[in-house]
Amino acid sequence: MDLFLLPLFFVCAMLYASVGHGGASAYLALLALIGYTGGSVVPTVLVMNLTVASRAFTHYYRAGHFSLKCFLPFAMGSVPAAFLGGLIVVSPSVYLFLLSFSLCIAALRMLLIAYEIRPKELPPFFIYLAPLIGGGIGLLSGMIGIGGGIFLSPLLLVLKWADAKRTSAISAAFIAVNSAGGLLGHLLRGTPDLTLWPFMLAAFIGGEWGAHVGARKLLPLLVQRVLGVVLLLAAVKLGMQAMSHHQYTS
C-alpha cells in the first residue's frame, strides 16, 4: 500500500471539510494514482465522503450556522432525482466539460469578490424553487456520478441565500444525506475495501480538524476564498476527466 499518499488524504479532507465538503472527487483522484479505479472503490470513497461531511456538518451546526429552512427543500428535491439520474445514460464528456466550465466561473467569482457576501431574506418563491434546483443538481450529479455540494455552494452564495459559513453548513448536510443514499445503493453490489483503512483514517482526522477550524476559526471572507479554491480544484478535476473520457471514446 502506498502510504506516502496519507498526508495528501489528510490535507484534502482538511481543505474540503473546512468549507463543508466531503472531498470525494479528491479521494477518487488520489486512489487512481495507486491503481484503485472503477466501481469497486466507490463504496470506500462514499464512506470517507459521508464521514467527513457529517463531521463538518456537526461542527458547523454546533457553531450555529445551519439553517434547516434553507436545507430541507433542496434535499427533498435532490435525493430522489439523484437516484433517477443514475439510471440515465448520457455522454459523460459533454456534461463534464460543461460542469468544469461552470465551476471555474463560480470559483473565480468566489476568489475575486473582495467583500464578504451577506445573505438577503429568502424570497417567497424559495419553497417552490429550491426543490427544483435541488432536483436539477441531484439529477445532474446522478448522471455523471459525483456529489452535489460543489454545485449547491456557489448557488447559495451567488443568489445571496446564505453567507459563507451557513453555505458550508447546508452543503455539509446536503452531501452527507446524498452520500448515505448513494452508499446504500452501492452496498447492494459490493462492500467498502477495508484494506484502505489508513486512508480512511487520514481523511477522518483531516476532516475533523478542517471542519473545526472552518466553523470556528476562519473568517467568513476566508471561508469564501477557500471555497473558491476547492471549486477550482473540482473544475480542473472534472476537466481532466472530460478530456480523458473524450480521448478514450474517440
N, C-alpha and C positions, 0 to 999 in steps of 0.2 A: 504494500500500500504506500502511495506517495504522500507521506506525512508532511513533506515540505510545503504542501498547499494549506495546511492547517491555519497559519497566520492569515492567509487570504480569505478563508471562510470566516474567520473571526472579524476581520476588517470589513468585509462585505456585509455581514449581518449587522455589525455595529452601525455602519453608514445607513443602510436601509431602515433599520429599526428606529434610528434617530428621527426619521420623518414618518414613522408609522407604516412602513412597508415590510414585506416578508423576505424579499430577496430571491425568489425562486429562479428568475432568469439568470442571476449571477451564479447560483449554485449549479444550474444546468451547464453553464459555460465552463465552470471550473472542473466539474466532473467529466465533461467531454475531453478536457485536456489529458486526463489519465485513462481514457478509454471507456468510460461509462456513458453510453449513449442509448437512445431508444426508449421504448415504453417501460422497460424493466426498472429504470431508475426513477421514474415519475413518482411512485408512492413514497420513496425516500425523500425526494425533494419536497413533496407536499407536506410530509411530517415536519421538515425544517421550516417550511413557509408558515404552516399553522402554528408551530411553537413560537417562532419569532414574532409573528404578527399578533398572537394572543398576548404575549408578554408586553409588546408595545402598547396594545390596547389597555392592558391593566395599568401601566404606568401613566398613560395619558388620561385615563378615566379617573384614577386617584388624584391626579393633579387638577381635576375639574374642567377638562377641555372637551368632554364628549357631549354630543347632542343627539339623543335618541330621536327627537323630532325630525332632524335632518337625515339621520342614517336610515331609519326604517323604510321609508318609501323607496329609496334606492335599492335596498336589499330585497324587498318584496318583488321588484321587477327583475332583478339580476339573477337570482338563484335559479328560477325555472327556465329563464331564457338561456343561461349558460348550458343547461342540460340539452336544450333543443339545438343550440349552436354546435354542440359536439356531434350531432347527428348529420350535419350538413357538410357535403363535400364541396370545397371551394378551391380556388387557385391560391395556395399559401403565399407565393411570391408577390402577387399583386397586393394582397392585404398587408403583407409585411412591409413593402415599400411605402404604402400609404400611411401606415401607422408610424413607421420610423420618421417620416417627414412631419407628421402631426406632432409627435412627441418632441421633435427637435425644435419646432416653433414654440411649443409650450415651455420647454426647458429654457430657451433663450429669453422668453418673457419673464420667467422666474428669476433668471440671473441678471437681467438688465434693469429690472424695476428697482429703483433706488430708495423706495419707501415701503413701509410695512402695509400690506393690504388689510384694510379694515372692512369687515362684513356689513352689508346692509340688511334690513329686515327681509325675511323670506317673503316673496311675492305671494298673493292669494292663490295663484295657479300652481304653486310649487307642489302641492299634494297630488296634482294630476300629472305634472310634467316630470317630476323626479322618478316615478316608476317607469316611465317611457325611456328616460335617459338610462336608468339602471338596466332596463331590459336591453337597450341597444348595446351597452357596454358588455353585459353578460353574453349576449348573442355573439358579438364580435370576438370576445375572449374565448368563448367555447369553440368557435370556428377555427381559430389559429392556435388554440391550446396554451394560452397564457392566463395570467391572473386577471386583474381589473383595476387594482388600486392606482396603477400608473396612468390610467385614463380618468379616474374619478378625481384624483387630487388636483390636477390643473384646472378641471372644470369648476370645482368648488371655488378655487381662488379667482379664476378669470371672471366668473359670474358674481363674485363677491358674496357668496352664500355662506362662507366661513373664513376665518382668519387662518394663518399658517398652522397653529397648534390644534385648533379644532378640526382642520382638514386632516391632520395627521391622525387624530383620534378616530375620526369617522372612517378613514381609509384603512386603518388597522383592523377595525371591526369588520369592515366590508371584505377585506382579504381573508380574515380568519373564517368567516362563515362560508365563503366560496371555496376556500382550501379544504374545509371539512367536508363539504358536499362532494368535491372532486375526489378526495381521498376515499370516501365511502364507495364511490363508483369504481375506483381503481383496485380497491381491496377485494372486489369480486373476481378480479382477474389475476391478482398477484399480491405479494406482501412486500413491505419495505426491506431493503437489503441491510440487515443489521450489522454486517461486517463493516459498514461505513460509519459506525457509531462515533469514531473520533471526530469526523467532520460534523456530525450532528451535534456533538457536544461543543465543538468550537463555535458553531453557529448559534447555539443556545446562549453560551457565555457572552459572545459578542453582541447578540441581540439584546440581552438583558442589560448590559452596560450602556449600549447605544440608546435604548429606549428610556432609561433613567435620565441620561444626560439630555436627550432631546425634549423630554416632557418637563424637566425641572430646571435645567441649567441654561440651555441655549436661548438666546433672544429670538423673538418671533421672526425678525428680518433674517437672522442667520439660518433659522429652520427653513425659511423660504428659499434661501440661496442653496442650502444643502439639497433641498428637494429638486431644485434646478439641475444640480449635478447628477442626482440619481436618475432623473428623467433623461438627461443627455446620455448617460451610460446605457440606459434602456434603449434609446433611439439608435445608438451605434450598434448595440447587440442585435436589434431587430433588422437593421440594415444589412449587417453581415449575414444573418440568416437568410434574408431575401436573396442576396447575391449568390449565396451558396446553393440555395434551392433552385434558383434560375439556371445556374451552370449545370447542376445535376440533371435537370429535366430537359435541357436544350441539347 
